[in-house]
Amino acid sequence: MLNENKGAKVNILVPVLSVVLGLILGAIIMLAFGYDPMAGYQAMLRGAFGSPFYIGEMLRYASPLIVIGLGFSVANTAGFFNIGVAGQVLLGWLCSVWVAISFPNWPGYLLLPISVLAGVAAGALWAGIAGFLRAYFNTSEVIVTIMLNYTALYTTNYLVRNVLTDSADTTPPIPKQASLRADWLSNISGGSRLNMGIFISLILIVVVMILMQKTTLGYEIRSVGMNTFASRYAGMNTKQNIILSMVISGGLAGLGGVMEGLGTFENIFVQGAMPALGYDGMAVALLGLSSPAGILFAALLFAILKIGGTSMPLGSGVPTEVVDIVIASIIFFVGANYLIRFFIDKRARANVKKGGAE
């Protein structure tokens, strides 16, 4: 029991210290280039919490990060690195908008859920390709999903320019009845783009937690992640669980794209690169240690950094690139968590030795 409590404390300390070390490194870089780190971080906090509008935008940005992070965590728990969440986000975004603008006369109670389901299905199908190839041909899901990312990017751009529009870079706006926005949310958040996605994200935190901890499917996904051969020996259908874990992962990532298409932008446009939101969602899952509760707090932190960081140049003169350095540093320290664990264990051993000497 004592070892379990110690392990739980260390698991909490690792991401906390990663964030602290990332912020310290960001402050050092600001000082090295002649900027005031206190002024920079104060401007960031004002940019995230300084008005109802900023708070609304911060929560709006966190909403898709939560579901994308949850999606990545499901695959990660099964032992797979679904680096293709960015492509799955993009296809979810594309298909939800495509359905919405294709049936502008449908009532909202039909058009909205069908558009959402179309985006979720697109992400699930795209991830399912990698899952199928991994299950039956033992291909690397990392390589397959990277290739699928670029396929999704160029396919989306082609469809926007040649199918959804007449050589335009942006589609028409979706019908109002297909939007995730609500007037009352916009009013209480000072006109921000905060939408119903925030409630969907919070509900899915509970759903994924129950799925992974309280259901047979969740147990089998976790078992596959720990040992595929032992799971097969125990009578589990490992191929089915591999595919299902990737399908669930892609469906949640696609839902993140739905929130962008039906909530944030209410259209889709030609992309110059993969949506950064997908990669941020992966980082959120890693920082949250694939725990639904941890993902919630990590998504809020990233939203504060991203939205608040836009106010740093005007508020303190610090360039927004510093925010990306801080985020990269946090991910580095999470990835190098064995170093943090090493120093924590070393200090614990020193305290035990000191206590024994006394």
MARVOBA-976729 format. One line per field, with one value per residue: x, y negated, z negated of N, C-alpha, C, CB in turn. Coordinates in steps of 0.05 Angstrom, whole numbers. Atoms other than C-alpha are relative to their C-alpha. Glycine has a CB too. Layout:
// MARVOBA-976729
npx <- X  ...
npy <- Y  ...
npz <- Z  ...
capx <- X  ...
capy <- Y  ...
capz <- Z  ...
cpx <- X  ...
cpy <- Y  ...
cpz <- Z  ...
cbpx <- X  ...
cbpy <- Y  ...
cbpz <- Z  ...
END
This chain:
// MARVOBA-976729
npx <- 17  -18  -12  20  4  -24  1  21  -11  -20  15  10  -23  -14  11  -1  -27  -5  11  -16  -26  5  4  -26  -16  10  -8  -29  -3  8  -22  -23  4  6  28  7  17  24  18  9  19  23  16  13  23  21  11  17  20  4  28  16  -7  -24  6  15  -18  -17  16  6  -24  -4  20  -10  -25  8  9  -23  -18  13  -3  -28  -5  12  -19  -24  5  -1  -28  -5  -5  17  -10  17  24  4  15  27  14  5  22  25  7  10  25  22  7  10  28  16  6  13  29  6  29  8  3  -24  0  -11  -24  -23  -11  -10  -26  -19  -6  -17  -28  -11  -4  -23  -24  -1  -8  -28  -17  4  -18  -26  5  3  -26  -16  10  -2  -25  -21  -13  -4  21  -12  -6  25  16  -14  7  28  2  -4  22  23  -4  2  27  18  -4  12  30  9  -3  11  26  17  1  -9  -28  -4  -16  17  27  20  6  20  26  1  10  -21  -21  -2  1  25  -1  -4  -28  -14  7  -13  -29  -9  -1  -21  9  6  23  9  -22  -11  16  -5  -26  2  15  -16  -20  13  6  -25  -9  16  -7  -27  -3  23  12  -17  -15  -22  -19  -14  -18  -22  -15  -15  -22  -20  -13  17  -1  15  28  9  0  23  24  10  -3  -18  3  24  -5  -18  16  19  -14  -7  25  9  -19  5  27  -2  -15  18  18  -14  2  28  2  -12  16  27  1  -19  -2  25  -6  -27  -16  -25  -20  -28  -13  18  9  -17  17  -5  -25  3  16  -19  -16  18  3  -25  -2  20  -6  22  22  20  -2  -25  4  16  -17  -20  13  4  -26  -8  17  -10  -25  4  17  -13  -25  4  0  -27  -14  10  0  -27  -21  -12  12  16  -15  -9  20  -6  -24  9  15  -20  -16  17  2  -27  -3  18  -13  -23  10  -17  -19  14  4  -27  -7  19  -8  -25  6  14  -20  -17  16  1  -27  -4  18  -11  -24  8
npy <- 24  24  3  10  29  13  1  19  27  5  4  27  18  2  21  26  9  5  26  20  2  13  29  11  2  23  25  4  8  29  16  0  18  27  4  -4  -24  6  15  -18  -19  15  6  -25  -5  20  -8  -23  4  28  8  -23  -8  -16  -25  -15  -11  -20  -25  -9  -14  -24  -20  -21  -13  -21  -25  -10  -13  -25  -19  -9  -16  -27  -15  -2  -21  -26  -5  11  29  10  27  9  14  25  -6  -8  25  14  -13  4  28  1  -14  12  24  -9  -8  23  18  -15  -2  25  3  -19  12  -2  -24  -21  8  2  -26  -15  12  -8  -29  -2  7  -21  -24  4  -4  -28  -16  7  -13  -28  -10  -7  -22  -25  -8  -9  -25  -23  -1  9  24  21  20  27  5  0  24  23  1  7  28  15  -6  15  28  7  -6  21  25  -4  0  28  17  -11  -12  15  28  3  11  18  -12  -3  -7  17  -7  -21  11  6  -22  -21  11  -7  25  7  28  5  -3  23  24  0  0  24  -2  -19  -23  -23  -14  -24  -20  -1  -19  -26  -8  -7  -25  -22  -7  -20  -23  -14  -10  -24  -20  -12  -11  -15  -18  -22  10  16  -19  -14  19  3  -25  -1  19  -10  -24  -11  -29  -10  4  -20  -25  1  -4  25  5  23  14  17  21  19  17  16  21  20  12  18  22  17  12  22  21  12  18  25  14  9  24  21  6  8  18  22  14  -4  -6  -12  15  -13  0  1  -21  -15  17  -2  -10  -28  -6  10  -20  -21  10  0  -27  -7  15  -11  -28  -16  -1  19  24  14  12  24  21  6  16  28  13  7  22  24  8  8  24  22  8  20  27  6  21  27  6  1  0  -27  -13  -24  -24  -9  -19  -26  -11  -10  -24  -20  -7  -17  -26  -12  -10  -23  -22  -7  -2  -18  17  11  -23  -6  19  -4  -25  6  16  -17  -18  17  6  -24  -4  21  -8  -23  8  14
npz <- 0  1  -26  -18  6  -9  -29  -7  4  -21  -25  0  1  -26  -17  13  -2  -28  -6  14  -13  -25  4  8  -24  -16  14  -6  -28  -1  11  -17  -23  10  7  28  2  17  -17  -20  11  8  -24  -8  17  -7  -25  4  21  4  -7  -7  -28  0  14  -19  -21  13  3  -28  -10  16  -5  -18  11  19  -13  -15  20  8  -22  0  24  -4  -16  15  21  -14  -9  -27  -1  -22  -8  -21  9  -15  -25  8  6  -25  -14  15  -6  -27  -5  14  -15  -25  4  8  -23  -22  6  15  7  20  27  17  16  -17  -13  19  8  -23  -7  20  -4  -24  8  18  -17  -17  16  8  -23  -7  20  -2  -21  13  19  -15  -10  23  11  -18  -14  19  -10  20  -1  -1  -29  -15  6  -11  -29  -2  5  -24  -18  9  -6  -28  -9  10  -16  -26  2  5  -23  -25  4  18  -10  -28  1  22  22  24  -6  12  28  4  9  29  15  3  16  28  16  13  5  29  6  -11  17  26  -3  -13  -29  -9  -15  18  -11  15  1  27  15  -12  10  28  2  -10  21  17  -16  -5  26  5  -21  4  27  11  -19  -10  -23  11  13  -21  -13  18  0  -26  2  19  -12  -21  0  23  -5  -19  15  18  -15  -10  -28  0  -25  3  19  -13  -18  15  14  -19  -10  22  0  -23  3  18  -15  -20  14  3  -25  -1  16  -15  -23  6  23  -1  -26  -14  -28  -2  -19  -8  22  -9  13  18  22  24  21  3  14  27  14  8  22  23  10  12  25  18  5  -11  19  -7  17  -7  -26  4  10  -20  -21  10  1  -28  -10  13  -14  -28  -2  15  -13  -22  12  10  -15  6  29  12  -21  -3  -23  6  -4  27  9  -13  14  27  -5  -8  24  17  -13  3  27  3  -14  15  28  16  14  24  19  12  21  22  15  13  24  19  12  17  25  16  12  21  23  13  15  24
capx <- 0  57  91  25  16  88  78  14  50  107  58  28  95  123  74  73  148  149  104  145  211  181  159  227  262  216  233  308  300  262  317  370  338  325  251  218  191  145  114  109  73  28  7  -7  -53  -89  -97  -130  -170  -173  -245  -304  -284  -215  -242  -292  -238  -194  -250  -267  -195  -193  -256  -228  -161  -198  -231  -169  -127  -178  -174  -98  -100  -145  -96  -37  -67  -73  1  -4  22  -33  7  -47  -97  -83  -107  -167  -184  -180  -226  -276  -276  -285  -341  -382  -380  -393  -457  -480  -474  -502  -570  -583  -659  -658  -683  -631  -653  -632  -577  -534  -530  -520  -464  -431  -436  -407  -345  -337  -346  -294  -242  -258  -252  -186  -156  -187  -144  -81  -113  -132  -62  -30  -76  -71  -4  35  51  76  17  65  88  18  -15  39  26  -49  -39  -12  -65  -118  -87  -82  -148  -183  -152  -172  -244  -250  -225  -257  -319  -345  -330  -315  -240  -247  -204  -262  -329  -394  -415  -455  -530  -546  -584  -521  -479  -454  -456  -509  -528  -530  -459  -435  -471  -442  -372  -369  -381  -329  -335  -348  -397  -432  -367  -346  -404  -392  -319  -337  -387  -337  -286  -335  -354  -282  -265  -322  -305  -232  -241  -309  -323  -298  -277  -234  -203  -185  -156  -113  -92  -72  -30  6  19  -11  12  -15  -81  -86  -68  -124  -174  -182  -192  -130  -140  -210  -186  -129  -177  -229  -178  -156  -228  -248  -185  -199  -273  -255  -203  -254  -301  -248  -249  -325  -319  -274  -319  -387  -367  -304  -301  -369  -335  -272  -216  -153  -99  -26  -6  -36  -79  -35  -94  -81  -10  -29  -81  -26  16  -44  -52  22  22  -41  -9  -68  -114  -181  -175  -103  -123  -175  -124  -71  -120  -137  -63  -49  -109  -83  -14  -41  -97  -61  3  -29  -31  43  70  24  23  97  134  150  141  89  142  163  97  115  183  149  101  159  198  140  133  209  207  147  183  245  205  255  304  252  236  311  321  257  279  349  322  276  334  376  319  312  387  387  328  363  427  389
capy <- 0  -48  -33  -46  -113  -131  -113  -154  -215  -208  -202  -268  -301  -285  -327  -382  -387  -383  -444  -482  -466  -486  -553  -564  -548  -597  -650  -638  -645  -711  -737  -716  -758  -818  -807  -810  -740  -766  -816  -762  -712  -766  -786  -713  -706  -771  -744  -681  -708  -783  -786  -740  -740  -713  -661  -639  -632  -594  -544  -541  -521  -470  -434  -398  -387  -346  -298  -293  -278  -226  -194  -191  -162  -104  -82  -96  -52  4  -4  -45  -114  -145  -202  -207  -244  -308  -276  -246  -315  -344  -291  -298  -373  -363  -312  -347  -412  -375  -343  -408  -450  -394  -394  -466  -457  -400  -416  -425  -364  -321  -361  -374  -303  -273  -323  -307  -232  -241  -274  -222  -165  -196  -200  -130  -101  -137  -110  -42  -34  -36  9  61  61  67  123  167  148  122  57  -3  -47  -106  -101  -86  -144  -193  -175  -180  -249  -275  -238  -271  -340  -339  -304  -356  -414  -383  -372  -443  -474  -427  -396  -438  -504  -530  -540  -578  -568  -571  -538  -576  -579  -521  -531  -561  -499  -457  -501  -481  -554  -579  -652  -646  -620  -676  -728  -705  -700  -769  -748  -692  -629  -585  -531  -467  -429  -446  -405  -348  -346  -344  -288  -247  -252  -213  -166  -148  -140  -90  -55  -44  -28  5  45  110  74  25  82  118  55  45  118  114  53  89  155  175  247  257  227  275  333  311  319  246  226  183  166  140  100  69  45  22  -18  -54  -65  -95  -138  -163  -175  -220  -257  -266  -296  -347  -366  -370  -422  -463  -458  -465  -508  -550  -567  -543  -526  -492  -523  -502  -483  -501  -446  -395  -428  -443  -424  -351  -352  -395  -342  -289  -332  -341  -266  -257  -312  -283  -214  -187  -198  -230  -277  -293  -307  -357  -397  -391  -417  -477  -491  -488  -532  -583  -582  -586  -637  -677  -676  -717  -776  -772  -815  -874  -866  -856  -856  -781  -744  -689  -640  -637  -601  -547  -540  -532  -480  -443  -445  -416  -359  -348  -341  -295  -252  -252  -236  -182  -239  -271  -202  -190  -254  -242  -171  -196  -248  -197  -149  -206  -223  -151  -145  -210  -186  -120  -155  -198
capz <- 0  -17  49  86  50  66  139  143  114  163  221  200  187  256  298  246  245  321  325  273  308  375  348  316  381  417  365  376  451  441  396  445  500  455  439  371  355  300  348  401  357  328  398  413  353  371  441  414  355  365  392  405  479  464  415  468  521  472  457  532  548  491  514  576  540  487  536  580  518  496  565  564  493  514  568  522  467  519  534  598  615  657  687  740  696  735  800  763  736  806  837  780  793  868  866  813  853  918  892  860  924  968  933  914  910  860  790  736  696  756  789  727  700  769  784  718  730  800  771  717  768  814  759  736  806  819  755  767  830  788  735  787  818  749  727  790  820  760  795  755  737  731  804  830  793  814  887  875  846  911  951  908  917  992  1002  959  997  1063  1041  1014  1078  1129  1098  1041  1076  1146  1139  1074  1012  962  962  949  876  849  837  770  749  757  712  643  621  575  566  490  488  533  490  424  454  485  557  558  600  540  561  538  550  479  451  499  477  403  414  454  397  354  411  428  354  346  412  394  320  312  375  405  469  428  389  454  486  424  425  499  482  425  462  529  523  453  475  533  487  440  496  515  588  594  667  653  593  633  686  636  596  659  683  615  617  687  672  613  655  710  658  643  716  713  658  702  763  731  671  679  753  780  846  872  912  948  898  907  859  811  757  697  654  669  645  585  567  567  522  475  469  455  402  371  369  409  349  365  305  322  394  370  331  385  438  395  385  460  474  424  457  528  518  465  505  561  513  496  554  540  464  452  519  512  578  581  603  529  515  565  531  463  491  525  460  421  471  468  393  396  447  404  341  322  304  258  228  218  178  138  120  105  57  25  13  -16  -65  -86  -97  -136  -179  -193  -214  -263
cpx <- 17  13  -19  -4  24  -1  -20  11  21  -13  -12  22  13  -12  1  28  8  -10  17  27  -3  -4  26  18  -9  8  30  4  -8  21  24  -3  -10  -29  -4  -19  -25  -21  -12  -22  -25  -18  -14  -25  -22  -13  -18  -23  -9  -28  -16  6  24  -5  -16  17  18  -15  -7  24  5  -19  9  26  -7  -7  22  19  -12  4  28  5  -10  20  26  -2  1  28  7  3  -14  8  -17  -25  -4  -15  -29  -16  -8  -23  -26  -11  -13  -27  -23  -10  -13  -29  -17  -7  -14  -30  -9  -29  -9  -4  24  1  9  28  24  10  12  27  22  8  17  29  12  6  25  26  4  10  29  20  -2  17  26  -4  -2  27  18  -9  6  27  24  16  2  -22  11  5  -26  -16  14  -7  -29  -5  2  -22  -25  3  -5  -27  -20  3  -12  -30  -11  1  -16  -28  -19  -2  8  26  5  16  -16  -28  -20  -4  -21  -27  0  -9  20  23  -1  -1  -27  1  5  29  17  -5  15  31  9  3  21  -13  -5  -26  -6  21  11  -15  4  27  -2  -15  18  23  -11  -4  25  11  -15  7  26  3  -21  -12  19  17  25  21  17  19  25  18  17  24  23  15  -19  -1  -15  -30  -12  -2  -24  -26  -12  5  18  -3  -24  5  20  -15  -19  14  7  -26  -11  18  -5  -27  1  16  -17  -20  13  -1  -28  -4  12  -18  -28  -2  18  -2  -26  5  26  14  25  21  28  16  -20  -9  17  -16  4  24  -1  -17  17  16  -17  -2  26  4  -19  4  -22  -23  -21  1  25  -2  -16  18  22  -11  -5  26  9  -17  9  25  -5  -16  13  25  -4  1  28  15  -9  3  27  23  13  -13  -15  15  10  -20  5  25  -7  -14  19  16  -15  -1  27  3  -19  12  25  -6  18  21  -13  -4  27  7  -20  7  26  -4  -14  19  18  -15  -2  26  5  -16  12  25  -7  -11
cpy <- -25  -5  -12  -30  -16  -3  -20  -29  -7  -5  -28  -21  -4  -21  -28  -12  -6  -28  -22  -4  -13  -30  -14  -3  -23  -27  -6  -10  -30  -18  -2  -19  -27  -6  5  24  -5  -15  18  19  -14  -7  25  5  -20  8  25  -5  -29  -10  25  10  19  27  18  12  21  26  12  16  26  22  22  13  23  25  12  14  26  21  11  19  28  17  4  22  28  6  -11  -30  -11  -28  -11  -15  -26  4  8  -25  -14  13  -2  -28  -1  13  -12  -25  8  8  -24  -18  14  2  -24  -3  21  -14  6  26  25  -7  -1  27  16  -12  8  29  5  -6  21  26  -3  4  29  18  -5  14  31  13  9  23  27  10  10  28  24  2  -10  -24  -21  -21  -28  -7  -3  -26  -25  -3  -8  -29  -17  6  -16  -30  -7  7  -21  -25  3  -2  -28  -16  10  13  -17  -29  0  -15  -21  14  4  7  -21  8  21  -13  -4  24  23  -9  10  -25  -4  -29  -6  4  -23  -25  0  0  -24  2  19  22  25  13  25  21  3  21  28  11  10  27  23  7  22  26  17  12  26  22  14  14  19  20  21  -10  -16  17  14  -19  -4  25  2  -19  10  24  13  31  12  -4  21  27  2  2  -26  -2  -24  -16  -19  -23  -21  -19  -18  -23  -23  -14  -20  -25  -19  -14  -25  -23  -13  -19  -27  -17  -11  -26  -24  -9  -11  -21  -24  -16  0  2  16  -14  16  -3  0  22  15  -18  5  11  30  7  -11  21  24  -8  -1  27  9  -14  11  29  19  4  -20  -26  -16  -14  -26  -24  -8  -16  -28  -15  -8  -22  -27  -10  -10  -25  -24  -10  -20  -28  -8  -22  -28  -7  -3  -1  27  13  25  26  11  21  27  13  11  26  23  10  18  28  14  12  24  25  10  4  18  -16  -11  22  7  -18  2  24  -5  -16  17  18  -15  -6  24  6  -19  7  23  -7  -14  20
cpz <- 0  27  20  -4  10  31  10  -3  21  27  2  2  28  19  -13  2  29  8  -13  14  28  -2  -8  24  18  -12  6  28  3  -11  19  24  -9  -6  -30  -3  -17  16  21  -10  -10  24  10  -17  5  26  -1  -19  -3  6  6  28  0  -14  19  21  -11  -3  28  11  -15  8  19  -11  -18  15  17  -19  -10  22  1  -24  3  16  -16  -22  13  10  27  -1  25  8  22  -9  15  26  -6  -8  26  16  -15  5  28  3  -15  15  27  -2  -7  23  23  -4  -16  -9  -21  -27  -18  -15  16  10  -20  -9  23  9  -20  4  25  -6  -17  16  18  -15  -8  23  7  -19  2  22  -13  -20  14  10  -22  -9  18  14  -16  10  -22  2  2  29  16  -6  9  29  3  -7  25  21  -8  7  29  12  -9  16  28  0  -5  25  24  -3  -17  9  30  0  -22  -22  -26  8  -10  -29  -2  -7  -30  -17  -4  -18  -29  -18  -11  -8  -30  -9  10  -17  -26  2  17  30  10  16  -17  9  -17  -2  -28  -17  10  -11  -29  -3  9  -19  -17  16  4  -26  -7  20  -7  -27  -9  20  9  23  -10  -12  22  15  -18  0  26  -2  -18  12  20  -1  -23  4  19  -14  -19  14  11  30  4  26  -1  -19  11  18  -15  -15  19  11  -21  0  22  -2  -18  13  21  -13  -7  25  4  -15  14  23  -6  -23  4  25  16  30  0  23  7  -22  12  -12  -17  -22  -25  -23  -4  -16  -29  -17  -9  -24  -26  -12  -14  -27  -21  -7  8  -20  8  -17  6  27  -2  -9  20  23  -8  -1  28  11  -12  14  28  2  -14  14  23  -10  -9  16  -7  -30  -12  20  5  24  -7  3  -27  -11  12  -12  -27  4  8  -24  -18  11  -3  -28  -6  13  -14  -30  -17  -15  -25  -21  -14  -23  -24  -17  -15  -26  -22  -15  -19  -26  -17  -14  -23  -25  -15  -16  -26  -21
cbpx <- -19  21  11  -26  -4  25  -7  -25  13  20  -22  -17  20  -1  -28  -8  20  -14  -29  5  12  -25  -21  14  -1  -31  -5  15  -17  -27  8  5  -21  9  -18  -13  16  8  14  22  12  8  19  20  9  12  22  16  9  19  0  -30  5  23  -17  -22  16  10  -25  -6  25  -3  -25  5  16  -23  -25  14  4  -30  -7  19  -12  -27  6  7  -27  -20  6  -23  31  -30  29  -9  3  28  13  1  19  25  7  5  25  20  3  9  24  17  -1  15  26  11  -6  7  -16  21  -26  0  -27  -19  -3  -9  -21  -20  -3  -12  -26  -11  1  -21  -24  -1  -1  -27  -18  4  -6  -29  5  11  -25  -19  13  -2  -30  -22  -2  19  -15  28  -18  27  17  -18  -5  31  5  -17  21  28  -6  -4  29  22  -9  6  30  9  -9  17  29  18  4  11  19  -22  7  -27  24  0  -7  -27  -8  9  -23  -18  -26  11  -1  26  9  -7  -27  -19  11  -9  -30  -9  9  25  5  14  20  -3  5  -25  21  -1  -30  1  20  -14  -25  12  7  -27  -12  22  -4  -30  2  21  2  -21  -9  -18  -17  -11  -14  -20  -15  -9  -19  -18  -10  -12  8  10  30  9  -4  19  26  1  -20  13  -28  29  -4  -24  11  22  -16  -14  25  15  -21  1  29  1  -20  14  25  -15  -10  29  7  -20  13  28  -3  -17  9  28  22  -19  2  -2  7  11  -4  12  24  13  -29  11  -30  1  24  -15  -23  18  11  -27  -7  24  -4  -27  7  10  11  -28  -1  23  -14  -22  13  12  -27  -13  21  -2  -29  6  18  -15  -28  6  13  -27  -19  17  -2  -29  -14  4  20  -4  22  -25  24  3  -28  4  21  -18  -21  18  10  -28  -8  22  -4  -28  8  23  -28  14  9  -27  -12  22  0  -29  3  19  -17  -22  17  8  -28  -8  21  -8  -28  8  17  -21
cbpy <- 0  4  27  15  -4  14  28  4  -2  24  21  -5  9  28  7  3  20  22  -2  8  28  12  -4  18  26  1  1  27  17  -4  11  29  13  -19  18  -26  23  -16  -24  16  17  -26  -11  23  -2  -28  6  23  10  -15  -20  -8  -24  -15  -5  -17  -23  -10  -6  -23  -18  -6  -13  -11  -21  -10  -6  -23  -19  -4  -13  -24  -14  -1  -15  -27  -4  0  28  8  -6  2  2  23  -6  -12  23  20  -19  -1  30  3  -19  15  29  -8  -18  23  21  -16  -13  28  27  -24  3  23  10  -22  6  5  -27  -16  16  -1  -31  -4  16  -19  -27  7  5  -29  -18  10  -8  -30  -9  5  -21  -25  -5  -4  -23  -21  -2  -2  -16  23  -12  -13  3  0  22  24  -1  3  27  18  -9  6  30  3  -8  14  28  -6  -6  28  19  -13  -1  19  28  1  -19  -16  -12  -10  -18  -27  28  2  -25  20  19  -24  10  8  -31  16  -24  18  -13  18  27  -5  -1  25  26  -9  -26  12  6  -10  8  11  -8  -27  -8  -2  -23  -22  -1  -8  -25  -10  -8  -19  -21  -6  -13  -21  -22  -19  -17  23  -18  -20  21  12  -27  -7  24  -8  -26  8  21  -9  10  -14  -29  2  4  -25  13  -25  -3  10  19  17  11  15  18  17  10  12  22  14  11  16  20  9  12  22  13  5  17  22  4  8  24  24  15  11  12  -23  -26  30  -28  -12  25  -26  -10  26  6  -28  -6  13  -13  -27  10  8  -28  -11  20  -6  -30  -4  4  27  -5  12  8  20  19  5  8  26  13  1  19  25  6  4  25  23  6  9  25  6  -2  24  5  -2  22  24  -19  17  6  0  -5  -24  -10  -3  -23  -21  -4  -10  -25  -12  -2  -20  -22  -6  -9  -21  10  20  -23  -12  24  -1  -28  4  23  -15  -25  16  14  -26  -10  24  -2  -27  6  21  -18  -21
cbpz <- -24  -22  9  -4  -30  -9  11  -16  -28  2  3  -25  -20  14  8  -30  -11  18  -10  -29  3  14  -22  -21  16  1  -30  -5  19  -16  -27  11  19  20  17  -12  -11  -25  13  12  -22  -15  22  -3  -30  2  20  -11  -26  17  24  -1  18  -15  -26  12  12  -27  -15  18  -3  -29  12  27  -15  -17  18  16  -23  -6  26  -1  -24  14  26  -13  -13  23  -1  19  2  -7  9  16  -30  7  14  -23  -16  18  4  -30  -2  18  -8  -29  5  11  -23  -21  10  1  -15  16  25  -2  -14  -20  -12  24  12  -25  -14  24  1  -29  3  22  -14  -23  17  13  -25  -10  24  0  -28  7  22  -15  -15  24  15  -23  -4  20  26  -7  24  3  -25  -15  12  -7  -30  -4  13  -19  -21  12  -1  -30  -8  17  -12  -30  2  11  -22  -22  8  11  -14  -28  -17  17  27  -12  -6  -16  -12  16  -16  -22  9  -5  12  27  0  -5  17  -25  7  -17  12  29  -5  -16  13  -12  11  -25  23  -30  29  12  19  -14  1  31  2  -16  18  27  -17  -11  28  13  -22  2  27  3  -19  -9  25  9  18  -20  -17  20  4  -28  -2  23  -11  -26  -22  27  0  -25  12  25  -16  -17  -16  -14  15  -2  24  -10  -26  15  20  -21  -14  23  5  -27  1  25  -11  -26  13  14  -26  -8  23  -11  -27  11  17  -7  -24  -4  17  -6  18  5  -11  27  -18  -8  -17  -10  -6  -8  6  27  14  0  18  24  6  8  23  18  5  11  -29  9  -29  -2  -30  1  20  -21  -27  11  8  -28  -12  18  -7  -30  1  15  -11  -28  11  13  -23  0  29  8  -14  -17  -7  -26  21  18  18  -19  8  30  -3  -14  22  22  -15  -2  29  5  -20  12  28  3  0  19  19  9  14  22  11  11  20  19  7  14  22  14  8  18  21  10  10  21  18  6
END
